[in-house]
Amino acid sequence: MSTYRELQKQIAVLTAQAEAMKAKVLAEIIAVLKETIQKYGITAAQLGFRAEDRKSSSVF
């Protein structure tokens, strides 16, 4: 049976792996989105973004 410390170490390792995988997948998704947006000339308005959204949003 694992000790508490061993389980905590496993949690830390798995958390780091999950965060790295999430970042990789997110980067791949963003790349595909950017390529598709450019390929089809999709505008921010077509995606539902408004001009004031760009000024107040820290996401984009």
CORURPE-V900626 format. One record per residue. PSI is psi in degrees with one decimal (NA if undefined). BURIAL is b if it has 9 or more other ideal C-beta (glycine too) atoms within 8 Angstrom, else e. Layout:
# CORURPE-V900626
[[PSI;BURIAL] [PSI;BURIAL]]
This chain:
# CORURPE-V900626
[[141.2;e] [148.9;e] [167.8;e] [-44.7;e] [-41.2;e] [-42.3;e] [-39.3;b] [-39.5;e] [-41.8;e] [-41.4;b] [-44.4;e] [-43.3;e] [-46.4;e] [-37.1;e] [-43.8;e] [-42.4;e] [-41.8;e] [-42.0;e] [-39.8;e] [-42.0;e] [-41.5;e] [-43.8;e] [-40.4;e] [-47.9;e] [-42.5;e] [-42.7;e] [-39.6;e] [-42.3;e] [-45.0;e] [-40.3;e] [-43.3;e] [-43.0;e] [-46.6;e] [-43.2;e] [-44.4;e] [-41.8;b] [-45.1;b] [-43.0;e] [-40.8;e] [2.9;e] [35.7;e] [135.6;e] [163.0;e] [-37.7;e] [-40.4;e] [-26.4;e] [-2.4;e] [10.0;e] [142.4;e] [162.0;e] [-41.6;e] [-22.1;e] [-36.2;e] [-33.3;b] [-37.2;e] [-9.4;e] [132.8;e] [-2.7;e] [-39.3;e] [NA;e]]
